[in-house]
Each structure stands twice: as structure tokens, then as C-alpha cells.
Amino acid sequence: MRLLITIVLVLISCSVFSSENDSGLHTDWIDNTVDPAKNFFLYANGNWIKKNPVPPAYSKWSNFHILQENNLQTIRTILMNAADNKKIIPGSIEQKVGDFYASGMDEKAIAAAGIKPLLPEFERINQLKNLQDLQKMVARLQMMGVGALFDFQQMQDFKDSRQVIGVAAQGGLSLPDRDYYLKEDKKFQFIRERYLQHIASLFELTGESKTQSIVDAKTVLKIETRLAKASMPRILLRDPRAVYHPMTLAAVQKITPDFSWQSYFSDMGHPELNHLNLAMPEFFKVMNSQLKKVSLNDWKIYLRWHLMDSFAPYLSEAYVREDFKMKALLTGVKEQLPRWKRVVGTENQALGFAIGKLYVEEKFPASSKKAVEVIINHIRAALKSDLQKITWMDAKTKQAALEKLDQMEARVGYPDKWWDYSSLEINRDSYVLNVMRASEFLTKRDLNKIGKPVDKNDWDMTPQTINAYYDASMNRLNIPAGILQLPFFDPRASAAINYGGIGFVIGHEMTHGFDDEGAQFDGTGNLKNWWTQDDLKKFREKTGKMASQFSEYTVNGTLRVQGKLVMGEATADLGGLTLAWRAFHAPDIYKTVKTVDGFTPDQQFFLSAAHVWASNIRPEEAERLVLVDPHPPAMYRVNGTLANMPEFKATYQVGAGSPMANAYCPVIW
């Protein structure tokens, strides 16, 4: 239920996205050698693509990344100023963000420490005597943010969205997805061979012999492969009912008799828990059997690996280089980012809302928030009008949909209540220990929500994030400050540009409330069917067409897009752009837009929507994303969406038989 990338940005000078006029239209991005009726993505962005190859340190290059570069510079300045401030108050946000940055940039201290910061944890693993000790160590590592064996987090109860419950889910893998362990294609066989070498190399760096490190690497791969086989595929994970199995502690214990959940909850700081959502019971049955089948010594090897894999990027240079080799194989990047960019990126995750508070104070104008709230209201009105006019829904379903829309909340910019970081210790002594302490702080903060009423003031994304999201359990869409700038939004640009950009984003998130996942939740955020049986059948037929359409698209000419995986995001793209179009065509808005450089207001709108996804991508990254990302590739987010819109076909006179003239594929409109 997200846009494509969770990267951060800052408000920047308009020179980065300069255009030939004041409307915000980027006519210089257009490739006039391409027929817009055949490939609108390349027509709208062809010149941008030619002029913006993927830099060596990146797997992909897009407008998101250009904005990120500017954001990194601004955040770096904030952090450096804090680090250099001699009058800073101990324990303040400024002290913590400054010291974290200083520790990450102290290469001499990091090199001198080497693997030493992890040695106490290695020793704890080596001292494990039995299964009970093993389980306590799993809990300890999970508290530090290490994804060992499985995942344990909090979630809103699908059947009572007012409450937060615990959820145990499949996990314990290091490669991006179960398919990397199970597929027999030569590509995946090669990746597994390199993965074995990578594990062995990191073990060698800790002092193991070459022979022993190879043996240990094979042990890790064997355990992770067994967990991968038990894991649900990503397509099935999209069904909320398939991952919702609330049960008492006694019931969970019957499924996993060799894992003491009562002791585990105690170790995780929540001895009071007596029920949870066991999201994937079959996975945990296999996990339980492996606890008995795998020797304690092999489990020690597995835990040492996950500890090392989690923190290698923050250790001395030899570990960082080896960690990067695997990243390069999976994504196609050619060189490592400069240290300062890596440190800023890490700190933005560890202390995101602390940085966000400083960021908002310095960079986010209230005028932008107000302007975007107006656009949200216009798009909400467009959706309400469409729902009222819809012909295939009966009155009961239609009324429920309208009630859900009325209850949908929209938040813009930043939270009203900021996080409290007072319990988090940050100093300049050790970079990796700062990362560990921050990870534990984040884990504790997350788990401490369990058993309590939902905090409706909480945000999942920091204000500086270039992203937006819809939360089905909250029935809420959030638009962080970071995305409120070019090419998404500019208060000086024409309505065609803003509705094709940020209007598209807002409509996308609003539509998630009614896509194949969101439509299973009611207006209060509960997993509850509000459809009549006949309407639900029609709805599934319509979303099924979307899956079929996107399954016809390929990546790198051979690998097919997983239509059932991207169906929700493709639905939101179509619904979002349709809503933005209709809101844009409100008489009082549409009349303000003039023809620019021969481009009509309608043409400008579609160009703006396509400009959002201007990007280049490495083949390796494209293949990785098609396996793990629920969003369609950028080209199809444009072409696949527009091919379903009669308004686009009329605007660009797209004839029958054109690749941009797909059979009309409506969802709820």
C-alpha cells in the first residue's frame, strides 16, 4: 500500500527541474521521435532518460533520486551543524543527531574497533547450552533489529482496529525473497553460489579458517532454504485473511510445542501477553520441527551469521566492502556510496523523527500544506461523485462505500506529536553500537504499543520521506512533507501539473481504500465484508482483469510482471489518475489552465503524470524488483494505466490496435 520508493528529500531550488516556461511543464523531457500513441512513457520522458543514465553507485536513477541527492545535502548540513555545536545541550535531539553523525564519520575509530563491538554477542552465542538458551538469544537479537528465525512486531487487530496486538510472521532469511533460494534458473543458482562465497568471506574476516568458513556458509544456506520453503509467496501475503490467525497462547503452543512463547514474550519485555496473531501457522510448524532437527552448533552458526550480516555495513572497511559485493550482485550497482551519504541514510532510519523535527522547522512552509489539503478535498469530492453515479453497485454496497470515504482521514506534512527519544543513548564512542542502541529503541517503541489502544497521532513515515501511504486499519492516507515539491507539487505551477503530479499521488492513496486489499476493510478499519455477494463477485472480476493485463508485460524482455502481485498498486494508479483527472476538470479549476507551447491543458496533465515516473534502471535491479515489489515497473505505471483511460485516448487520438489502447479495464469507476 505504498508508492515505489522510501527515500527522503528536501525542498530544493526549482533549477533542478527547470522547464522552458512558468507553468511547470517540462517540454525539454519530451522525445518527439516517439509516437505518444505507442509508448507514452518514452515520449514524455525520452530526453530525460537519455540525459540521466544510472550513476555507478545506484541501481536505479529517477526523479526520486535527484531529489534525494539534494535532501542528503540539506540533512548533512543539519547533522554537521549539530555535531560541531559546542554549546549543545546533553540529551537533546541536537546532541543525539550530532553525535550519531560524528561516530559514523569517525573512520579511524571504526577501523581500530574492527569486529570488537560484536564480540560480546558472539560470546553469548558460543555459550548457548540448550534450546532454551537458543530461544533467549533469538529474542535478544530480534530486540537489536536482527531478523533471526522469524519476525515479531505489532499490528492493529484486523477485527478490532481500536486495539494493537502482537504478530509473529515468517522471516529468518538474508536474501531478498524465498524465490532466491528455491528457483532453479541459472541466474538464481549463480546468486546462491555467490551468496555462499559471501557468507564464507565474512566468517573468514572474523578469524575462521577458509575450510571452516565454507562449511559454516553451507550450514547457513541449508537452514535458510528450509525456512524459505515454508514461507508463503508474496502474492498470497497480499490477502489479509490469509495472514490473520489470532489465537491464544495455549493454541500457539500446540502448533510450536518446542518453542516457549511465554518465555519468549518475557525476553521481549512483554510477559503479560496471552494471545497473538500467528500470521503463517504452516511456517511456524516447520520452524518448530527445525528447532529439533538442526543441531545446536548449527543454530549457533546461523545466529552468528545473522548478527554479522545485520551490522557489517557499520563495521570496518573490510566488512563494508564484502557487504557491498553482495549488494552489487543483487542490484547491479557499480560502486559504493560515499561514507557521508551512507551515514546520513542510516541515521535517517535510526533517528528519523528527530531529524524530521529539525527538517520541518527549517524547510516546510505552511502554505504548501494548505494548498495540498485543497487538492485532497477536490479529489475526495470526485470520488464521492463517482461512487454516487456508479451503475454496477447496488444501493447497499454503494452506501457502505460512501460511508467509508466520509470516514477516511487525510494528514499532510508532519505529525502533531513528535517522538520522545529521551530514553535512547547516543554518544561518539562507537558507530555500530549507536546503530544497535537505536535499533533496540525502535523495536521497544514498536512492541510497547501491544495491548494498548491505537495511537492515532502516530505516523509510519518521517516528514522528510518522499512517499505517501494509505493505512487500511486506520482508513487514513498520509502525505509527508517530503513529497510536496517538484515534480509532484509546486504552488507556482499550473493546476494541470499539480493534479497530474501530487493529485495522481493523492488519488492513488485514496483508491487504496477500495482496491482488492483495502476493499476488505470497512470505514473504521476493521476487516469486514461490506459488499453484497453479487457486487463482490463483479468487483473481483474487474480487479482480475487488471492482473491479467499486467501479467502480459515483461522486464528485460523475458521476465513477466506478476500481475497478481502488482494488482493492488496498478488498481490504485488507474483509480488515482482517473480521480485526479476528474478533479482537475472541475470548471473552476480547469478554466485557470492555458495552452502552453502548443500543449493543451489535458496534454499537460498526462505529461505531468508521466514525468513523475521518469527513470532508468539496471537490469539486475529490474529483475529483483519484479520478484519482490508489489508496484509495476515505472514504464507500465504510465503506459499500463493510460491504456485503460478513455480520456487519454481521446486526448492523444490513440487508435484501436495501438499498444496504448488496451481494452478498457474499469475497477470501481
N, C-alpha and C positions, 0 to 999 in steps of 0.2 A: 504494500500500500504506500509505496514511496515513489518519488521521482528517481532519476537514474543514479545520481552520484551524491555521496555525503561528504562534500568538500566545502571548505569555507572560503569566504571572500569579504571584501570591504568596499565601501563606496569609493569610486575611482573617478579620475577626470575623464570627461567624455572623449578625450583624444584617442583612447584605446579602441573605441568603437565609432570612430569618426565616420560621418557619412557626407554625401555631397549636398545636403540640404538640412534645414532645421526641423524636418518632420520626424527624424529618427530612422528614416528608410535607408538601408544600406545597398544602394544600387551598385556600388563597386564590388559587392559579393557575387553578383549575378554573372552566370556564364551564358551568354546569348547564343553559343553554338549548340546548346542543349535545348530540345523541344520540351517546354513545360508540360505538355500533354502526355509526354512519355516518361520523364523522370524529373519530377518537380524538385526533389531533394538536390540533385546535381545542378539543375537550372538555377535554383535560388542561392546555392552555396558553392558552386563550382569554382569561382575565382578565389573565394576564401580558402577552399580546400587546397588549391594549387599553391597558395602563398603561406600556408600554415602546416608544413609537414610535422610529424611527431618528433619532438626533441628526443635526444638519446636517453635521457633519464626518465622518460614517460612511456607508458604502454598505449596511451590514448591522448589526443590533444583536441580540445574543444573550447567553446566559449567559457564553459565552466572553469577550465584550467587557466585560461588567460585571466579571468577574474581572481582565481586562486593566487596567482603569482603576485598580484597587487595586494591582495589580502595578507599574504605571508609577510610582505614587506612592512605593512602597517602594524600587524601584530608583533613582528620582530621589534619594531621601534618601541612599542608599548612595553615589551618584556625587557629590552635593553635599558630603557629609562628606569624601570623598576629595579633592575639588577645593579645599576650604577648609583641609585639614590642612597646616600649615606645617612639620611635623616629618616629613613623608613621606619615605621612602627612595627616592632616584632609581633608576629602573629597575624598581621593584617593581610588582606588579599594581595596587596602590592608586594609585601615581603615574600609571600609564598610563590607568586608567579615569577618574581625576580630571581629567587634562589633556585627554583627548578630550572630556569633557563641557564643560569650560571653553571650549575652542576652538569648540565648536558653539553655545554660548550667547553668544559674543562678536560680536554683530550689527554693532557698529561696525567691527571689523577685517574682517569678512566683506564689508561694504558697501564699505569702502575698497579691498579687493583686487579686487572685481568679477570679471572674467574672467581676470585676470593669472595665476592659478595654472595655467591651461590653456594659456597662450601658448607655453611651450616645446614642448608636444606638438603644437600647431597648426603650429609652425615645422618640426618634424620631418616632419610630413605634407606640408607645402608643398615640402620639399626632396627628396621622392621622385623618383628619376630613371628607374626601370625596374621591371619586375615583381619582381626580386629585392628591391629596396628596399621595395616594397609588402608582400611577404610578411614581411619583417622587422618592419615596422610593425604588421601584423596580430598577430604574436606578442607584440610589446611591449604592445599594447592589451589583448590577452587576459590577459597577466600582471597587468594592472591591473584585471581584472574586467570589461572592456568586451567585450560579446558580438559582435565583428565577424566576419563571414563564416561562421564555423562555431564549434562548441564542442569543446574538448578537455579531457578530465578523466581520472580514474582509475576503475577498476571491478574488482571481483573477477571473475576469469575464470569464466565460466559453466560451463566444463567442468573446471576445477581451482580450486575455491573456496579453496584454500590460498594462491593467488598473486594479485597485483594487476597488472593490465595497463592500458595506455592505451586510451582510446576516443575516436574522433573522430565527432562526430554533427552532424546538421543544426542550423542556427542562423542568426544574422545578421539576425533580424527585430526590429522595435521594437514592433509591435502584438502583442496577446496570442496570436494564433493565425493560421495560414495562411488560415483562413476569412475573416478580416477583409480580406484582400487579394483574395480570389477570389469570394466570394459577390456576386451581383448584386441582392440585395434592397435596397430603398430605404434601409433602416437602415444597411447596410454601405457603400453609396455615399456616404451623408451622413458617416459616420465617416471615410471616405477623404478626402473634401473638407476636413473639419476637420483631419485629420492633415496634409494639405499646408499648410494655413494655419499650423498649429503649427510644423512644420519651418521654414517661411519666417520666422516670427516670431523663433524662436531664432537663426537665421542673421542676421537684422537686428540683433538685440541685440549680435552680435559685431562689427558695423560694416559689414556688407554693405548694398548698396543694396536697395531694395524690389524692383526689377526682377530683380536678380541672385539674390536670396534665393528668389524664386518659381521661377526656372529651376533652382536647386540643389535645391529641395524636390521638384520633378518628377523630377529625376535620382535622388534617394534612393528615391522611391516605385517608380520603374521597376526599379531593381536589386533592391529587397526583394521586389517582386512576382514577379520571375523566380526568386528563391530560394524564395519561398512555393510556387510551382507545382511545384518539385522536391521539396518537403518531404512526408514521409509524414503522413497524417492521424492524429490521436491514437488512434483506435480500433485502427489497425494497430500503433501503437507499444506497445500492451499485450502483444503477443506477443513473448516474449523471443527466440524463434528468428528472428523477422523482423528483429531488430536485433543479431544476433550473427554477425559475419563476420570472424573472426580471420584475419589474413594477414600475410605477410612484408612488409618494406619494399619489396622489389622488386615484389611483386604490387600493393601500393597505388600504387606509382609508375606502373605501367602504366595504372591507372584514371585517374590525375591526372598526366599527363606534364608539365604546365606548372606544377606546384606541387612545389617541392623539399622533401620531407619530412625529409630528412637535415639540411638547413639549418634547417628549422623546429624540429626536435627540439633542435638545438643552441641556438637562440634561446630555447627554452623551458626550457633548463637540463638537458636530458637527451640529450646526443649519443650515448649508448650504446644507445638504443632501436633495435631492428631488426625489430619487429613491433608490431601493434596491432589492435584491433577497429575496422574501418571500418563503423560501425553501419548506415549508409544509403548503399551504393555508388552508387545512382542519383542521389542528391543531389550527391555529390561529382563525378560525371561532368558534371552541369550546372554546378556551381561551376567546374570546370576550364575548360569552354567559355566561361564568362562572364569568366574572367581574361583571355582573348584578345579577346573581343568588346567588352567595356566599356573605354573609354579610360582611361588613367592619370589624367587630370584628373577624370573622373567618379568613379573609385575614391577619389581624394583627398576629394572632396565627401562621399562615403559614409562614409569614416573620420572626417572632422571631425564629421559628424552623430552617429555612434555615441559618440564621445568626449563630445560636448556633452550628448547625451541621457542618458548614464550619470551625469554629475556635476552636471547642472543643479540638482537638489534641494539641493545643498550650496553653491551659489554665492550671489551677492547677490539681493536681493528680486525684482528684475525677472525673473530666470531662474526663481526658485522659483514666482512667480505664473504664468508661462507653462507651466511643467511641470505645475502643478496644474490648469490649464484642461483639459488632455488627460485627466488622471486623472479629473476630474469628468465629462467626457463619457462615458468608458468605464464608470464605476461609479455615477454619479448622485449623488455626494457634493455637498453644497451649500456647504461652507466648509472652509478649511484647518485642520488640527490646530494647536494652539498649538506654538510653536517647541520648548519643552522636551520635549513628547511626541514630536516628530519626531526630536529629538536622541537621546533615550533609545532609541527604536526603532532608529535607525541604529546606535548604539553596541552595542545588544544583539546585532546581527548581526555587527558588526566584532570585538567583544571578548566574545562570548557566554559562553565558558567561564571567562574571567577574572571576569566578573560573576557567573557561576553559582557559582564557588567561594565568593565573598563571600556570596552569597544562601543557599547551603546552610548555611554556618557560622552564619548568623543566624536562619534561618527553618524549616529542615526537621527535624522530630522523628523520631528513630529508631523510635518506636512505630508511626508510620504505615507505615513501610517493612515492618515485621514483620507488621502486620495485612493489608496488601495481598498479601504473599507467601503468607499462608494462603489468601486467596481464589483466587490463581493456582493453588495446589495442588488446591483443590477443583474448579476448572473443568477443569484438566488431567485429573483423575480422571473427571469427567463425560464428557469427550471420549473417554477411553480406554474407558470402559464402552460408549459408543455405537458406537465402532468395532468392539468385540468382538461386539456384538449385530447389526450391520448385516447385512441379508439379501441385498442385490443385489451385493455384492463377493465374489469368490472368495477362497479362503484365501491365495493368493499375494499378491494386492494388499492384502488386509487386514493381513497380517503386515508388509508394507513400510510401510503407513500407521502402524501401531503403533510400528515402529522409529523412524520419523521423529518421532513425538510424543515418544518417550522421549529422543531426541537434542535436542529443542527446548529451548533455553536461555531463561530469563526473567530480566531485570535490572530492578531497581526503584530509582528515586531519582536516582542520580548515578554518574559513573564512578569506579572505584577509582584511576585515574591521571589527573591533571589535565594540561591542555595546558601547554606551555612557550612563553611569549610573550617570552622574553628577547631574541630577535633582532628584535622589532618596535619600531621607533622611533615614539614618540608624544610630541608636545610641544604647546604652546599657540599656536604661530606661525600655523597655518593649518588650518581645519576640513577643507576639501576635500583638502588634502594628507594629513591624517591618514586620511581615508577611502581615498585612493589607496594609501597605505602598508599599511593594514590589508587592503585587497583583494588586494594583491600577496602579503602574508604568507599569507593564506588559500589563494591559488592555489598558491603554492610548497609549502605544507604538504600540500595535496591531491596535487599531482603527484609529490612526493617519496616517495609510497607505491608508485609504479610500480616493478615489478621486485623488490619485496620481499615476504616472507611477510606474510599478513594480520595486522594488529594487532587481536587480539580484545578488547583493552581499550578500543578507540576507540568513541565514541558519535557518532551523527549529529545528535542533538538535545541542546540545552543542558538542564540540570536544571530551569530555570525555565519551560520551554516547556509550554504547555497542549496536549498532544498525546500520542500514543503511536504506535509503529510496529512492523511486522514486517519483518525483513530476510530475504528468501528465500535469499540467498547465504550468510548466517550461520546460517540456521534459528534465529532468535532474535527474541524480542519484547522491546521496551524500554518501560518505563513511567516517564517522568520525574517528578520530584518535583512539578512544577507542576500536574499534573492530579489530584493526590491531595488533593482538597478538594471541598467542596460546589460544584455539585450532584452531582458524581461520587462523592465519598467523604467520609465523616465518621465517625471512630471512635466517636462518640457516637450515631450514627443506628442504626436497626434494620437487620437483615440484608436486609429487603425493599428498603430504599433503597439500600444499598451494592451488592447483587447486581444490582439494576436499573440502577444507575449505573456504578460502576467495574467491576462484574462484566460488564456489557454491553461495555465498552471492552476488557477483557482477553479476553473470548471472541471479540470482533471480530478482534483482532490474531492470536489463536491460529488462528482459522479461515482467515486469510490464508495459512497454510501449506498449506491444502487447497482454496483457491479455484482459478479457472481458470488463474491465473498461478502461484501458489505450488505447485500440484499438479504442475507440471512440474519441480520441483526435489526432489532426494532429501534424506535426513536430514543429509548432510554439506554441503548447499548447492550441489551440482552440478546442472546442467541435464541431467537423466537420466530417461528414462521408467521408472517403477516400476509401471506399470499393465499388466494383461493387455489385449489388444486389445479384447475384449468389454466389460470394465469401463470402459475409456476411452471407448468409444462411448456407454455408458449415462451416464457422467459428463457428457459433452458435451451429451447430450440434456437433462439436468437443468439445467445452467447456461444452456443455450439458452432454456429456459422462463423463467428469471429475466430474461433480456434482453428477451424478448417482453413479459413483464408490465410492466416499467418503461418500455418504449417506448410504452405506452398513456397514460402520464402527460404532462401538459403544463405549461409555465411561462407565466404571463401569458395563459393561455387559448389560445395559438396555437403556441408553440414546443415541439416534442416533446422529451422527455428522450431522450438517445441510449442506448438500452438496452445496446448492446454496449460502450459506453464505461463505464457505471456497473455493469456486471455483476459485477465482482470485489468492489466495495465493498458492493453490495446482497447478494451472497452472504455476505460477512463479517458484515453486520448481522444477517441471518437466523440464520446459524450461531452468531454471538456471543450473541445474546439467547436462543436455544434452549439453549445450554450454560449460560448464567447461570441460566436458569430451572431446569434440572435440578440444578445445583449448589446452588441455593437450596432445592430441595425435598429435600435430604438430611435425614433425620429429625432429626439433632442440631442442624441449623441452622434448619429450618423451625419447629420447636416453640418457638423463642425469640421468634417474632413474634406479636404480639397484634393483634386488630382495633382500628383507630384511627378514631374519629369515624365509625363505620359502614363503614369501608373494610376489607375482608378483607386478609390478607397478600398474596394473589395480586393483588388490585386495586392495592395499594400498589406492588408490584413493577413492574407495567406503567405506572403513573403515573410512577414514578421514571425508567424508561427514556424515556418521552416528554418529561419535564422537561429531560433532557439537551439536547434539540434545540429548546427554546423560542426563537423568533427572529422578527424582522421583517427584510425585505429590500427594497431599492429595485428597481423593475422593470429598470433598466439593469444592475444587478449580477446579478440573476437570469438575465437573458439572456446575460450574459458567462459566468457560471459553467456554464450548460448546454452551452456550446460547449467549455469548457476543463477543467472539473472532473470527475474520474472518480467523484466521490461524487454520489449522488442529492440533489435538493433536500431540505431539512430535513423538510418535511411528509411526503414519501414515504419518508424513512428511518424514519419512525414508521409511517405508515399502510400502506405497501407491505410492510414487514416483518411487522407484526402480522397483516395479512390472510392471511399464509401460516402462521400458528401456530394449530393446533387448541386449544392451551392458552388462548390469548387469547379465541378464540371461545366456549369453554366458560365462561370467567370472566365475560365480559360478555354472554353469551347472544346472540351475533350470529347472526341468521337468514340463511338462503340468500337470495341476491339483494342483500344489503347490500354497499355499497362496501368494507366491512371484511371481506368474506367471499370473498376471492379463491380460485380453485382452489388446493388445497394444492400447494406448489412445493418439495419437499424437495431438498436438494443432496447431502449425504453422510449425512444422518441419517434 
